[in-house]
């Protein structure tokens, strides 16, 4: 797993993950997660467009960061979720707790289905 960060014009901290968000990846990036927890941004966005697999360690890292942000009065959101991560996040009902935006492919598919129904 690799990650890149950048700050938007709206002062959101966007963290883009690449690869598998699994025990090995989370462990190898513990320092980065600790820095995210201490970030001064009021909004952190985790971009999961490039994540095809997430396990309990990845979910744990997300939930841990979410709780830390919420306790400070800040927010955390997830974008670009698809495939296995989407299935797991829906199964665990994480999307009912924090802001989640599914991948653009899913939005496009939903629009096609909606147009077909019209």
Helices and strands as residue ranges (DSSP letters): E 2-7, E 13-21, H 23-28, H 30-38, E 43-54, H 56-71, E 75-81, H 83-91, G 94-96, E 99-102, H 104-117
